[in-house]
């Protein structure tokens, strides 16, 4: 009787604690365990403890994915063959990735009625499709049709203020998620459809299946979550030139981005090695593809862009000029300096600028009113331009002399021509860092500088009044396999920049998946879960900067990714995309 009363008091104490503390219960089956033997409990398999915790409605969470810390209380209550261990922890960050801006939570476990209903107060095709996707994503297991448990949750209502807001840089992605335990429906309230999507992802991460009871639960209710991103631009670059990524692989990649609330697909679609894109205006361009089977038709591109849009992901395409363009020469040799020297593109040839006009007009819709890429940001590359090909080609050298231009000035000339063209088409040009390093404040103020060489350049860019995106290669290049998740996690765009006016010019950042050694066989394991570390840096408040607190949540998120079919590698690999070292739970590897 005494033990039972103490247990009731203990459960009540969990409910009444403020959100700055959290109590964890671990359920262990063993009749021989001494009541105060914490060491024995530490040797119980964490995966077993976690499974038993989830199977116990009184269990409101588990510490570090099952590992008990040294601060565990020595008070253990026995109830037959069940032991409950009370643990008070100052780590209050819930198992949500990326962590929300603010939240409150309780200590109840709320079962979900089957079938659980997610519905929109004002339906739309996009919202209906999103609800169907998340219903399928969340409710994987067949839930037994039983009499609902007391206090069960039966509905999630989505309320969107304006369903017609287009997806562009800076769109409002905020939401409020409320889950009560008083029988009322849960709700997601958002100003836009895009915010509702982020709320749905958070809700999906709160729902867990209890294998013993056969019910889905939400733990730690009641919940109130008020959330919005720290940066508007949170992306991944995917290079589909060095190795081709089929349409279905690109779609799977987009799906994986959604789970960590990333919102920009930077499509590095062509490069020197191949030109897999179909142009109607210049149909011979894709003669530069690897093979006929490794190409994207315009229908493919439109399908991918729309697939991304439905998931709240903007597609920023990149056509890198004037360097990295050798593949353009296959179909249109007139835009290249000579048959032996291919890049940079011929700065002296009218054919080069005619191609820009036709191709960019086709991509943006200026030429035909049906632009494939509605995104306002258009990436023009501009990096690694070696002008020796110009100075060593007689007709280009003659043109330079006639126009009184140095090779560096010609580099600026071709960049400005492309910028002016895109701006006239209603797009903001994005360039890699070298363009700013070479030309600084001569660039149009609508230009956006993409940092990759040196994080320190970011402060110079915003001090000069330009907008910027961060992808410093020493910390956010995914093809650098020795960059571990914790290094990516601690890379902050605001580092060294305290002026709010300058901070406002930093749009956000991207991790970059360059494709020299990546194809469909290893893409996901190379990207995930490391890219998720950067995703939290770009979404969550800057105060989430403790890797020891982030690690158990990232391990949990990696398991979530694998359950959703994403081939994410173990978190603690010394180099990316290594498989697990041996048997074990995904929570431990």
C-alpha positions in Angstrom: 0.0 0.0 0.0 2.8 2.4 0.9 4.6 1.7 -2.4 1.4 2.2 -4.4 0.8 5.5 -2.7 4.3 6.7 -3.3 4.0 5.8 -7.0 0.7 7.7 -7.3 2.4 10.7 -5.7 5.3 10.3 -8.0 3.2 10.4 -11.1 1.3 13.4 -9.8 4.6 15.2 -9.2 5.5 14.7 -12.9 2.3 16.4 -13.9 2.8 19.4 -11.7 6.5 20.1 -12.6 7.2 23.2 -14.6 8.7 22.8 -18.1 12.2 23.6 -16.9 12.4 20.1 -15.5 11.4 16.7 -16.7 10.8 13.4 -15.0 11.6 10.1 -16.7 10.3 6.6 -15.9 12.1 3.5 -17.0 10.2 0.2 -16.8 12.3 -2.8 -16.1 11.1 -6.5 -15.8 13.3 -8.4 -13.3 12.2 -10.0 -10.0 15.8 -10.3 -8.7 17.0 -6.7 -9.0 17.8 -5.1 -5.7 15.8 -2.0 -5.0 18.8 0.4 -4.8 21.1 -1.2 -7.3 21.4 1.6 -9.9 24.5 -0.1 -11.4 22.3 -3.2 -12.3 19.8 -0.9 -14.1 22.6 0.7 -16.1 23.6 -2.7 -17.5 20.1 -3.4 -18.8 20.0 -3.0 -22.6 19.0 0.6 -23.5 16.9 -0.7 -26.4 14.9 -2.9 -24.0 14.4 -0.1 -21.5 13.2 2.2 -24.3 10.8 -0.4 -25.6 9.4 -1.0 -22.1 9.2 2.7 -21.4 7.1 3.2 -24.6 4.9 0.3 -23.5 4.1 1.9 -20.2 1.5 4.7 -20.2 3.2 6.2 -17.1 6.5 6.5 -18.9 6.7 10.1 -20.1 10.1 9.8 -21.8 13.5 8.3 -21.6 16.9 9.8 -20.8 19.5 9.9 -23.6 17.7 7.2 -25.5 17.7 4.8 -22.5 21.0 5.6 -20.8 20.7 6.4 -17.1 23.0 9.1 -15.9 24.9 9.3 -12.6 22.3 11.7 -11.2 19.5 9.1 -11.2 17.7 9.0 -7.9 18.3 6.0 -5.7 14.6 5.7 -4.9 13.2 2.7 -6.7 9.6 1.6 -6.2 8.8 -2.1 -6.7 5.4 -3.2 -8.0 5.5 -6.9 -8.4 8.0 -7.6 -11.2 8.0 -3.9 -12.4 10.6 -1.4 -11.2 10.1 2.4 -11.7 13.1 4.7 -11.6 12.5 8.4 -11.0 14.9 10.7 -12.8 14.8 14.5 -12.7 16.8 16.1 -15.5 17.5 19.7 -16.5 17.5 18.8 -20.2 14.0 19.9 -21.3 14.5 19.8 -25.0 11.8 17.4 -26.4 12.4 14.8 -29.1 11.5 17.2 -31.9 14.0 18.0 -34.7 14.7 20.8 -35.3 13.9 22.1 -31.9 10.9 24.5 -31.7 11.2 28.1 -30.8 9.2 27.8 -27.7 6.9 25.3 -26.0 5.2 24.1 -22.8 4.4 20.5 -22.1 2.9 18.4 -19.4 3.4 14.8 -18.2 0.3 12.9 -19.4 0.3 10.2 -22.1 -2.6 10.7 -24.5 -3.9 7.8 -26.6 -5.1 8.5 -30.1 -8.5 7.2 -31.4 -8.4 5.0 -34.5 -9.0 6.1 -37.1 -7.5 9.4 -36.2 -8.8 12.3 -38.2 -6.7 15.2 -39.5 -8.8 17.8 -41.2 -8.6 21.4 -42.5 -11.0 24.1 -41.4 -10.7 25.5 -45.0 -9.8 22.7 -47.4 -7.5 23.1 -50.4 -5.9 20.7 -52.8 -2.4 21.3 -51.4 -3.6 20.9 -47.8 -5.6 17.8 -48.5 -2.6 16.2 -50.2 -0.4 17.1 -47.3 -2.8 15.6 -44.8 -3.0 12.4 -46.8 0.8 12.2 -46.9 1.1 12.7 -43.1 -1.7 10.3 -42.3 0.3 7.7 -44.3 3.6 8.7 -42.7 2.4 8.7 -39.1 0.0 5.8 -38.9 2.2 3.0 -40.2 0.8 0.3 -38.0 -2.7 -1.1 -37.9 -4.2 0.2 -34.7 -6.7 -2.2 -33.1 -10.3 -0.9 -33.3 -11.1 -0.8 -29.6 -13.3 1.2 -27.3 -11.3 4.5 -27.0 -9.2 4.8 -23.9 -10.4 7.5 -21.5 -9.3 11.0 -22.6 -8.3 9.8 -26.1 -7.5 12.3 -28.8 -9.5 11.9 -31.9 -8.8 14.9 -34.2 -6.2 17.4 -35.4 -7.7 20.5 -36.9 -5.6 22.7 -39.3 -6.5 26.4 -39.5 -4.7 28.5 -42.1 -5.3 32.2 -42.5 -4.4 32.5 -46.1 -4.0 29.5 -48.4 -3.0 31.5 -51.4 0.4 33.0 -50.3 3.0 31.9 -52.9 6.2 30.1 -51.9 9.1 32.5 -52.1 12.0 33.6 -50.0 10.9 35.0 -46.7 7.4 33.5 -46.7 5.9 33.1 -43.2 6.5 29.5 -42.0 5.3 30.0 -38.4 2.7 27.9 -36.7 1.1 27.2 -33.4 0.5 23.6 -32.3 -1.8 22.9 -29.4 -2.6 19.5 -27.9 -4.8 19.5 -24.9 -5.9 16.6 -22.7 -9.4 17.8 -22.1 -11.1 16.0 -25.1 -10.9 18.9 -27.5 -9.2 18.5 -30.9 -5.6 19.3 -31.3 -5.0 22.2 -33.6 -2.4 23.7 -35.9 -2.8 27.4 -36.6 -0.7 29.0 -39.3 -0.7 32.2 -41.3 0.1 30.2 -44.5 0.0 26.7 -45.9 3.8 26.6 -45.6 3.6 27.1 -41.8 0.9 24.4 -41.6 3.3 22.0 -43.3 5.9 22.7 -40.6 3.3 22.1 -37.9 2.3 18.8 -39.4 5.9 17.7 -39.3 6.2 18.5 -35.7 2.9 16.8 -34.9 4.1 13.7 -36.7 7.3 13.5 -34.6 5.2 13.6 -31.4 3.1 10.5 -32.2 4.5 7.1 -31.1 3.1 3.6 -31.3 2.7 1.5 -28.2 3.3 -2.1 -29.3 1.9 -3.6 -26.1 -1.4 -1.7 -26.1 -1.8 -1.5 -29.9 -2.5 2.3 -29.6 -0.8 5.4 -30.8 0.1 7.9 -28.1 1.3 11.4 -27.7 3.4 11.8 -24.5 4.0 14.9 -22.3 0.6 16.3 -23.0 -0.7 19.0 -22.9 1.5 20.6 -25.5 1.7 24.2 -26.7 4.3 24.9 -29.4 4.9 28.3 -31.0 7.5 27.9 -33.7 9.1 29.8 -36.6 12.4 29.5 -38.4 15.5 31.6 -37.5 16.5 32.0 -41.1 14.3 32.1 -44.3 16.8 30.2 -46.5 17.5 26.7 -45.3 18.7 24.4 -48.0 20.8 21.7 -49.5 22.7 21.9 -52.8 22.4 18.7 -54.9 24.8 18.3 -57.8 23.2 16.2 -60.6 26.0 16.8 -63.1 29.0 14.8 -61.8 26.6 11.9 -61.3 23.1 11.7 -62.5 20.3 11.4 -60.0 17.1 9.9 -61.4 13.8 11.6 -60.9 12.6 9.2 -58.3 15.8 9.7 -56.3 15.5 13.5 -56.4 11.9 13.1 -55.1 13.1 10.9 -52.3 15.8 13.4 -51.5 13.1 16.2 -51.4 11.0 14.0 -49.0 14.0 13.6 -46.7 14.5 17.4 -46.6 11.0 18.0 -45.3 11.6 16.0 -42.1 14.1 18.6 -40.8 12.1 21.5 -42.2 14.6 22.5 -44.9 13.0 24.6 -47.6 15.4 25.3 -50.4 16.5 22.7 -53.0 19.5 24.3 -54.7 19.7 22.3 -57.9 23.2 22.4 -59.4 21.8 20.8 -62.5 24.7 21.2 -65.0 28.4 21.5 -64.8 31.5 20.9 -67.0 31.0 17.1 -66.9 27.4 17.0 -68.2 24.4 19.0 -69.3 21.4 16.7 -68.5 18.7 19.5 -68.9 16.4 19.7 -71.9 16.1 23.1 -73.5 13.4 23.8 -76.1 15.2 27.0 -77.1 18.6 25.4 -77.5 17.8 21.7 -78.0 21.4 20.6 -78.6 22.5 21.6 -75.1 21.7 18.2 -73.6 24.0 16.6 -76.2 26.4 17.3 -73.4 24.8 14.7 -71.0 26.5 11.5 -70.0 24.1 9.4 -72.0 20.7 9.7 -73.5 19.2 7.9 -70.5 20.8 10.4 -68.0 18.7 13.4 -68.8 15.9 15.5 -67.4 13.1 16.3 -69.8 11.2 19.5 -69.2 8.3 17.5 -67.9 10.7 15.8 -65.5 11.9 19.2 -64.3 8.3 20.6 -63.9 7.3 17.5 -62.0 10.3 17.9 -59.6 9.7 21.6 -59.0 6.0 21.0 -58.3 6.8 18.0 -56.0 9.1 20.3 -54.1 6.6 23.2 -53.9 3.9 20.9 -52.5 6.3 20.1 -49.7 7.2 23.8 -49.0 10.6 23.6 -50.8 11.7 26.3 -53.2 13.8 25.1 -56.1 16.7 27.5 -56.8 18.4 26.3 -60.0 22.0 26.9 -60.8 23.5 27.3 -64.3 27.2 28.0 -63.5 28.8 30.6 -65.8 31.2 31.6 -67.3 33.3 28.7 -65.9 32.3 25.1 -65.3 30.6 25.2 -68.7 32.6 22.8 -70.9 29.5 20.6 -71.4 27.8 23.5 -73.2 30.3 23.3 -76.0 29.2 19.8 -77.1 25.9 21.1 -78.6 26.9 24.7 -79.2 30.7 25.0 -79.8 30.3 28.7 -80.8 29.9 29.7 -77.2 33.2 28.3 -76.2 36.7 29.8 -77.0 38.0 27.1 -79.2 38.1 23.3 -79.9 41.0 22.9 -77.5 40.1 25.5 -74.8 36.6 25.3 -73.6 36.0 27.5 -70.6 35.2 30.2 -69.5 32.5 30.7 -72.1 33.5 33.0 -74.9 33.1 36.5 -73.5 33.6 38.0 -77.0 30.9 36.0 -78.9 27.4 37.3 -79.5 26.3 33.6 -79.5 27.1 33.4 -75.8 24.8 36.3 -74.9 22.1 35.1 -77.3 22.2 31.7 -75.6 21.9 33.4 -72.2 18.9 35.4 -73.4 17.1 32.4 -74.8 17.9 29.9 -72.1 17.3 32.1 -69.1 14.1 33.5 -70.7 12.9 29.9 -71.1 13.8 29.0 -67.5 12.1 32.1 -65.9 9.1 32.2 -68.2 10.1 35.5 -69.8 10.4 33.8 -73.2 7.2 31.8 -73.1 5.2 32.7 -70.0 5.7 29.2 -68.6 8.9 29.4 -66.6 10.1 26.1 -65.2 11.6 27.8 -62.1 9.3 30.3 -60.5 11.7 30.9 -57.6 12.9 34.5 -57.4 16.5 33.5 -56.7 18.5 32.3 -59.7 22.1 31.0 -59.1 24.6 32.0 -61.8 27.7 30.3 -60.2 30.6 32.4 -61.2 33.3 30.5 -59.2 36.7 29.2 -60.2 37.1 31.3 -63.4 40.5 30.8 -65.0 40.7 33.5 -67.7 43.9 32.1 -69.3 41.8 30.5 -72.0 40.7 34.0 -73.0 44.1 35.5 -73.1 45.5 32.4 -75.0 42.8 32.5 -77.7 43.7 35.0 -80.5 40.2 36.2 -81.4 39.3 36.8 -77.7 42.6 38.5 -77.0 41.9 40.8 -80.0 38.4 41.6 -78.6 39.9 42.4 -75.2 42.4 44.8 -76.8 39.7 46.4 -79.0 37.5 47.0 -76.0 40.4 48.0 -73.7 39.6 45.3 -71.2 41.8 43.2 -69.1 40.8 39.5 -68.6 39.6 40.4 -65.1 37.5 43.2 -66.4 36.0 40.9 -69.0 35.1 38.5 -66.2 33.2 41.4 -64.7 31.6 42.2 -68.1 30.1 38.8 -68.6 28.9 38.6 -65.0 27.2 42.0 -65.3 25.6 41.1 -68.6 24.1 37.9 -67.1 23.0 39.9 -64.0 21.3 42.6 -66.0 19.5 40.0 -68.0 18.2 38.1 -65.0 17.1 41.3 -63.2 15.2 42.3 -66.3 13.5 38.9 -66.1 12.4 39.6 -62.5 15.0 37.4 -60.8 17.7 38.2 -58.2 21.1 36.7 -59.2 23.1 34.6 -56.8 26.8 34.1 -57.2 29.5 32.3 -55.5 32.0 34.2 -53.3 34.6 34.9 -55.9 32.4 37.3 -57.7 32.3 39.5 -54.6 36.0 39.0 -53.9 36.8 40.2 -57.4 34.3 43.0 -57.8 33.0 44.0 -54.4 30.6 46.9 -54.4 30.5 47.2 -58.2 27.8 44.5 -58.2 24.2 45.4 -58.4 22.6 45.5 -54.9 20.1 42.9 -55.9 23.0 40.4 -56.1 23.2 37.8 -53.4 26.6 36.4 -52.5 27.0 32.7 -51.7 29.9 32.2 -49.3 31.9 29.0 -49.7 35.6 29.8 -49.4 35.9 31.7 -46.1 33.2 32.2 -43.4 35.0 35.6 -42.6 33.9 36.9 -46.0 30.3 36.9 -44.9 30.9 39.8 -42.5 32.5 41.8 -45.4 29.5 41.1 -47.7 26.8 42.2 -45.3 28.9 45.2 -44.2 28.8 46.3 -47.9 25.0 46.0 -47.9 24.6 42.8 -49.9 22.5 39.8 -48.9 24.3 36.5 -48.4 24.0 32.7 -48.0 26.5 30.7 -46.1 28.0 27.3 -47.2 31.5 27.5 -46.0 33.3 24.4 -47.3 35.2 23.7 -44.2 32.1 23.0 -42.2 29.0 22.6 -44.5 30.3 20.7 -47.5 28.8 17.2 -47.3 31.3 15.7 -49.8 34.0 16.4 -47.1 33.4 13.1 -45.4 35.5 13.9 -42.3 33.3 16.8 -41.3 31.3 15.3 -38.4 27.8 16.3 -37.3 28.9 18.3 -34.3 31.1 20.6 -36.4 28.2 21.2 -38.7 26.0 21.9 -35.8 28.2 24.6 -34.3 28.6 26.6 -37.6 26.5 29.7 -37.0 25.9 32.3 -39.8 25.9 35.1 -37.2 29.4 34.2 -36.0 31.2 37.5 -35.6 28.3 39.6 -36.8 26.3 41.4 -34.1 24.8 44.4 -36.0 21.0 43.6 -36.4 21.0 45.4 -39.7 23.8 43.2 -41.1 22.3 40.1 -39.6 19.1 40.8 -41.5 21.0 40.5 -44.7 22.0 36.9 -44.0 19.3 34.9 -45.7 20.5 31.6 -44.2 22.6 28.8 -45.4 23.0 25.5 -47.2 24.9 22.3 -46.9 26.3 21.2 -50.3 26.3 17.7 -51.7 28.7 17.9 -54.6 28.5 14.8 -56.8 32.0 13.6 -57.7 31.6 10.5 -55.5 27.9 10.4 -54.9 25.2 8.7 -57.0 21.9 7.0 -56.0 23.9 4.2 -54.2 25.2 6.5 -51.4 23.4 9.8 -51.6 21.2 9.5 -48.5 23.9 8.1 -46.2 26.3 10.9 -47.2 23.8 13.6 -46.6 22.0 12.3 -43.5 22.0 12.8 -40.6 24.8 15.4 -40.9 22.6 17.8 -42.9 20.1 17.7 -40.1 22.6 19.3 -37.8 22.8 22.3 -40.0 19.0 22.3 -40.4 18.6 22.8 -36.7 21.2 25.6 -36.7 19.1 27.3 -39.4 15.7 26.7 -37.9 16.0 26.8 -34.1 17.0 29.6 -31.8 20.8 30.3 -31.4 20.6 29.1 -27.8 20.4 25.5 -29.0 24.2 25.2 -29.2 25.1 22.3 -26.8 26.2 19.3 -28.7 25.9 17.0 -25.6 22.2 17.9 -25.5 21.7 17.7 -29.2 23.4 14.2 -29.6 20.6 12.0 -28.1 18.0 14.0 -30.0 19.9 13.6 -33.3 20.3 9.9 -32.6 16.6 9.7 -32.2 16.0 11.7 -35.4 18.4 9.5 -37.3 16.2 6.5 -36.2 13.1 8.4 -37.3 14.7 8.9 -40.7 15.5 5.2 -41.1 11.9 4.3 -40.1 10.7 6.6 -42.8 12.8 4.9 -45.4 15.8 7.3 -45.5 19.1 5.5 -45.6 20.7 7.7 -43.0 24.1 6.6 -41.7 24.9 6.2 -37.9 25.4 9.6 -36.2 28.8 8.9 -34.6 30.7 7.8 -37.7 34.2 9.2 -37.9 33.6 9.7 -41.6 30.3 10.0 -43.4 28.2 7.1 -44.9 29.8 4.3 -43.0 27.5 1.6 -41.9 27.0 0.4 -38.4 30.0 -1.5 -36.9 27.9 -4.5 -35.7 24.6 -5.6 -34.3 22.7 -3.0 -32.2 19.9 -0.6 -31.9 19.8 2.4 -34.2 19.6 4.5 -31.0 23.0 3.4 -30.0 24.9 3.6 -33.3 
